Amino acid sequence: MTINEACVECIINQSAKVATAIHADESLSNELTSTVTKMSKHFSYNDTPPEIASYVYEKMAQIANKVDLYDEVKELSTKKALSFVPHLEEKLQNSMDKLLTATKIAVAGNVIDLAAEVEFDLEEELGEIFYTEFAHNDFAIFEEKLSGAKSVLIIGDNVGEHIFDYMFIQTLQELYPNVKYSYMTRGNPIINDVTIKEAKEAGFDELCELVDSGVNTPGFVYDRASSYSKELFDSVDMVISKGMGNYECMSPSHRDNICFLLKVKCGVVATSLKKEVGDIICKVV
């Protein structure tokens, strides 16, 4: 899906969030906002929101002289997510439907998004997610396709959320032990998206195949991916796509058997899905 006027306004507003995250003084904060506003005059409406974000965040990182604009926030997000793990492990252990419970946990983690138009509270989300139905509910199709898959690629989204992805993959391995699982990260720090660094710190390299996508966008842009990432994306039986950025980049995609798991956090994505902001989605295409 490509950008519209609402996306442009959202991306400009993200400069203020960056300024807050890096504790910018008034001068730096104004420079970030004015620079992004000037850049917005030349955005291509043929690009996806994550493609636009790649240019904008690269420029803001240069201005702020920081490689990872959200390094401090990502550490806090990871710590917060880890604090919920014991409770969620108990939920899984006592669940009558482990796949559904693990999938709901994975979707709940998607609220940790620092570029979203609307922000949600993680603790509140985890309290409600198990009693909330998927607004787009292809869970039965998802379960059926998983049962016949021999290889599954999970494309990660945000830091903190990746802790819940780890639990999700553990459950998949328990339920479908003969499947090869791969977990894909971003190629470099962009917003608060998970990179190979955070994934290794969480132990993904010991859990399953861990892959650096090579993309510099907050979403999997196939044309920007490494050759191996493209090969893996094309060859696996099923792709599980986490979050809005990946949905924006893979709608449409040249392949089928993609399951989109996400929380709707902006009006543009809500319109695309014909759903409401705040809805949770399990959509198989």
VEXDREN-2710 file (C-alpha; in Angstrom, 1 decimal):
% VEXDREN-2710
k/r/px/py/pz
1/MET/0.0/0.0/0.0
2/THR/1.3/3.5/-0.9
3/ILE/1.2/6.7/1.2
4/ASN/-1.5/9.3/1.3
5/GLU/-1.8/12.7/2.9
6/ALA/-2.5/11.2/6.4
7/CYS/0.8/9.2/6.1
8/VAL/2.7/12.4/5.3
9/GLU/1.3/14.1/8.4
10/CYS/2.1/11.1/10.6
11/ILE/5.7/10.9/9.4
12/ILE/6.2/14.6/10.1
13/ASN/4.8/14.1/13.6
14/GLN/7.3/11.3/14.2
15/SER/10.1/13.9/14.2
16/ALA/8.7/15.1/17.6
17/LYS/8.7/11.6/18.9
18/VAL/12.3/11.2/17.9
19/ALA/13.2/14.5/19.6
20/THR/11.7/13.3/22.8
21/ALA/13.4/9.9/22.6
22/ILE/16.9/11.4/22.2
23/HIS/16.3/14.2/24.7
24/ALA/16.9/16.9/22.0
25/ASP/17.1/20.5/23.0
26/GLU/14.8/23.1/21.4
27/SER/17.3/23.9/18.5
28/LEU/17.8/20.2/17.5
29/SER/14.1/19.5/17.9
30/ASN/13.2/22.3/15.6
31/GLU/15.8/21.2/13.1
32/LEU/14.4/17.7/13.0
33/THR/10.9/18.9/12.4
34/SER/11.7/21.5/9.9
35/THR/13.9/19.1/7.9
36/VAL/11.3/16.4/7.8
37/THR/8.6/19.0/6.8
38/LYS/10.8/20.1/3.9
39/MET/11.4/16.5/2.9
40/SER/7.7/15.8/2.9
41/LYS/7.2/18.2/-0.1
42/HIS/9.1/15.7/-2.2
43/PHE/7.7/12.4/-1.0
44/SER/6.7/10.0/-3.8
45/TYR/3.1/8.8/-3.6
46/ASN/4.3/5.6/-5.3
47/ASP/6.2/4.6/-2.2
48/THR/5.0/2.7/0.8
49/PRO/5.0/4.4/4.3
50/PRO/8.0/2.3/5.4
51/GLU/10.0/3.3/2.3
52/ILE/9.4/6.9/3.0
53/ALA/10.3/6.3/6.6
54/SER/13.7/4.9/5.6
55/TYR/14.7/8.2/4.0
56/VAL/13.4/10.3/6.8
57/TYR/14.9/8.3/9.6
58/GLU/18.3/8.1/7.9
59/LYS/18.3/11.9/7.7
60/MET/17.2/12.4/11.3
61/ALA/19.9/10.0/12.4
62/GLN/22.5/12.1/10.5
63/ILE/21.2/15.3/12.1
64/ALA/21.2/13.8/15.6
65/ASN/24.5/12.1/15.1
66/LYS/23.1/8.8/16.3
67/VAL/23.2/5.4/14.7
68/ASP/20.2/4.1/16.6
69/LEU/17.7/6.9/17.5
70/TYR/15.7/4.6/19.8
71/ASP/18.4/2.6/21.4
72/GLU/17.4/3.7/25.0
73/VAL/13.7/3.2/24.4
74/LYS/14.3/-0.3/22.8
75/GLU/16.1/-1.4/25.9
76/LEU/13.3/-0.3/28.1
77/SER/10.7/-2.0/25.8
78/THR/12.6/-5.2/26.1
79/LYS/12.8/-5.0/29.9
80/LYS/9.0/-4.3/30.1
81/ALA/8.2/-7.2/27.8
82/LEU/10.3/-9.6/29.7
83/SER/8.5/-8.6/32.9
84/PHE/5.3/-10.1/31.5
85/VAL/6.9/-13.4/30.4
86/PRO/6.2/-15.4/33.6
87/HIS/2.5/-14.5/33.6
88/LEU/2.3/-15.3/29.9
89/GLU/4.1/-18.6/30.3
90/GLU/1.5/-19.6/32.9
91/LYS/-1.3/-18.6/30.5
92/LEU/0.2/-20.9/27.8
93/GLN/0.7/-23.7/30.2
94/ASN/-2.9/-23.7/31.3
95/SER/-4.3/-23.0/27.9
96/MET/-6.8/-25.4/26.2
97/ASP/-5.7/-23.9/22.8
98/LYS/-2.0/-23.2/22.9
99/LEU/-1.8/-22.0/19.3
100/LEU/-4.5/-19.4/19.7
101/THR/-3.1/-18.2/23.0
102/ALA/0.4/-17.9/21.6
103/THR/-0.9/-16.1/18.5
104/LYS/-2.8/-13.7/20.7
105/ILE/0.3/-13.0/22.8
106/ALA/2.3/-12.4/19.6
107/VAL/-0.4/-9.9/18.4
108/ALA/-0.5/-8.2/21.8
109/GLY/3.2/-7.4/21.5
110/ASN/2.5/-5.4/18.3
111/VAL/1.2/-2.5/20.4
112/ILE/4.9/-1.6/21.1
113/ASP/5.1/0.7/18.1
114/LEU/6.8/4.1/18.3
115/ALA/5.7/5.3/14.8
116/ALA/2.0/4.6/15.2
117/GLU/-0.7/7.3/14.9
118/VAL/-2.4/5.9/18.0
119/GLU/-0.5/4.4/21.0
120/PHE/-1.8/1.6/23.2
121/ASP/-0.8/0.4/26.7
122/LEU/1.0/-3.0/26.7
123/GLU/-0.3/-4.1/30.1
124/GLU/-3.8/-3.1/29.2
125/GLU/-3.6/-5.0/25.9
126/LEU/-2.3/-8.1/27.6
127/GLY/-5.2/-8.0/30.0
128/GLU/-7.8/-7.8/27.2
129/ILE/-6.3/-9.7/24.3
130/PHE/-7.4/-13.2/25.4
131/TYR/-11.0/-12.0/25.5
132/THR/-10.9/-10.1/22.2
133/GLU/-11.9/-11.7/18.9
134/PHE/-9.9/-11.1/15.7
135/ALA/-11.8/-8.5/13.7
136/HIS/-10.5/-10.2/10.6
137/ASN/-10.5/-13.8/11.7
138/ASP/-8.6/-16.3/9.4
139/PHE/-7.3/-18.2/12.4
140/ALA/-8.8/-21.5/11.2
141/ILE/-7.2/-21.1/7.8
142/PHE/-3.9/-20.2/9.5
143/GLU/-4.1/-23.3/11.7
144/GLU/-4.9/-25.5/8.6
145/LYS/-2.0/-24.1/6.6
146/LEU/0.4/-24.5/9.5
147/SER/-0.5/-28.2/9.8
148/GLY/0.6/-28.8/6.3
149/ALA/3.8/-26.6/6.3
150/LYS/7.4/-27.8/6.3
151/SER/9.0/-24.4/6.5
152/VAL/7.8/-21.2/8.1
153/LEU/9.3/-17.7/8.0
154/ILE/8.3/-15.3/10.7
155/ILE/9.1/-11.6/9.8
156/GLY/9.6/-9.6/13.0
157/ASP/8.5/-6.1/13.7
158/ASN/9.3/-4.2/16.9
159/VAL/11.7/-4.5/19.8
160/GLY/9.8/-5.7/22.9
161/GLU/7.3/-7.4/20.6
162/HIS/10.2/-9.8/19.7
163/ILE/10.1/-11.2/23.2
164/PHE/6.5/-12.4/22.5
165/ASP/7.6/-13.6/19.1
166/TYR/10.1/-15.8/20.8
167/MET/7.3/-17.4/22.9
168/PHE/5.2/-17.8/19.8
169/ILE/7.9/-19.7/18.0
170/GLN/8.5/-21.9/21.0
171/THR/4.9/-22.8/20.9
172/LEU/5.0/-23.5/17.2
173/GLN/7.9/-25.8/17.7
174/GLU/6.1/-27.6/20.4
175/LEU/2.9/-28.1/18.3
176/TYR/4.6/-28.6/14.9
177/PRO/8.1/-30.0/15.7
178/ASN/8.9/-31.1/12.1
179/VAL/8.8/-27.6/10.6
180/LYS/11.9/-25.5/9.9
181/TYR/11.4/-22.1/11.4
182/SER/13.2/-18.9/10.4
183/TYR/13.0/-15.4/12.1
184/MET/13.8/-12.4/10.0
185/THR/14.9/-8.9/11.3
186/ARG/15.6/-5.5/9.8
187/GLY/18.9/-4.9/8.2
188/ASN/19.8/-1.8/10.3
189/PRO/18.3/0.3/13.2
190/ILE/15.1/2.0/12.0
191/ILE/12.5/3.4/14.4
192/ASN/12.2/0.8/17.1
193/ASP/12.2/-2.2/14.8
194/VAL/14.0/-5.4/15.8
195/THR/17.5/-5.9/14.3
196/ILE/19.9/-8.9/14.5
197/LYS/21.4/-7.4/17.6
198/GLU/18.2/-7.5/19.7
199/ALA/17.3/-10.9/18.3
200/LYS/20.6/-12.4/19.3
201/GLU/20.4/-10.9/22.7
202/ALA/17.0/-12.6/23.1
203/GLY/18.5/-16.0/22.0
204/PHE/16.8/-16.3/18.6
205/ASP/20.0/-17.7/17.1
206/GLU/19.7/-20.7/19.4
207/LEU/15.9/-21.0/18.9
208/CYS/15.7/-21.1/15.1
209/GLU/17.3/-19.8/12.0
210/LEU/18.0/-16.1/12.4
211/VAL/18.1/-14.0/9.3
212/ASP/19.1/-10.4/8.7
213/SER/16.8/-9.2/5.9
214/GLY/19.1/-6.5/4.7
215/VAL/16.3/-4.0/4.4
216/ASN/16.7/-0.5/5.7
217/THR/12.9/0.0/6.0
218/PRO/10.5/-0.6/8.9
219/GLY/8.8/-3.3/6.9
220/PHE/9.9/-6.1/4.6
221/VAL/10.5/-4.4/1.2
222/TYR/11.3/-7.4/-1.1
223/ASP/13.3/-5.3/-3.6
224/ARG/15.6/-4.0/-0.9
225/ALA/16.2/-7.4/0.7
226/SER/19.4/-9.5/0.5
227/SER/19.5/-12.3/-2.0
228/TYR/19.2/-15.0/0.7
229/SER/16.2/-13.2/2.3
230/LYS/14.4/-13.1/-1.1
231/GLU/15.2/-16.8/-1.7
232/LEU/13.9/-17.7/1.8
233/PHE/10.8/-15.5/1.4
234/ASP/10.0/-17.1/-1.9
235/SER/10.7/-20.7/-1.0
236/VAL/9.1/-21.3/2.5
237/ASP/5.6/-22.9/2.7
238/MET/4.3/-20.1/4.8
239/VAL/5.2/-16.5/5.9
240/ILE/3.9/-15.1/9.2
241/SER/4.1/-11.3/8.9
242/LYS/4.1/-9.3/12.2
243/GLY/2.9/-5.7/12.4
244/MET/1.7/-2.8/10.3
245/GLY/4.9/-2.0/8.5
246/ASN/5.2/-5.5/7.1
247/TYR/1.6/-5.4/6.1
248/GLU/2.0/-2.1/4.3
249/CYS/5.0/-3.4/2.4
250/MET/3.4/-6.8/1.4
251/SER/0.0/-5.6/0.4
252/PRO/0.0/-6.8/-2.3
253/SER/2.8/-9.4/-2.5
254/HIS/3.8/-11.7/-5.4
255/ARG/3.4/-14.8/-3.2
256/ASP/0.5/-16.3/-1.3
257/ASN/0.3/-18.1/2.0
258/ILE/1.1/-15.0/4.1
259/CYS/-0.5/-14.6/7.4
260/PHE/-0.7/-11.0/8.7
261/LEU/-0.8/-10.7/12.5
262/LEU/-1.2/-7.1/13.7
263/LYS/-2.9/-4.5/15.8
264/VAL/-4.5/-1.7/13.7
265/LYS/-3.0/1.5/14.9
266/CYS/-3.8/4.1/12.2
267/GLY/-6.7/5.1/10.1
268/VAL/-4.9/4.4/6.8
269/VAL/-4.3/0.7/7.6
270/ALA/-7.8/0.5/9.1
271/THR/-9.2/1.7/5.8
272/SER/-7.1/-0.8/3.8
273/LEU/-8.4/-3.7/6.0
274/LYS/-11.9/-2.3/6.2
275/LYS/-11.6/-2.4/10.0
276/GLU/-11.3/0.0/12.9
277/VAL/-8.3/1.4/14.8
278/GLY/-7.7/-0.9/17.8
279/ASP/-8.8/-4.1/16.0
280/ILE/-6.6/-7.1/16.0
281/ILE/-6.1/-8.9/12.7
282/CYS/-5.3/-12.5/11.6
283/LYS/-5.5/-12.3/7.8
284/VAL/-4.3/-15.0/5.4
285/VAL/-3.7/-14.2/1.8
END
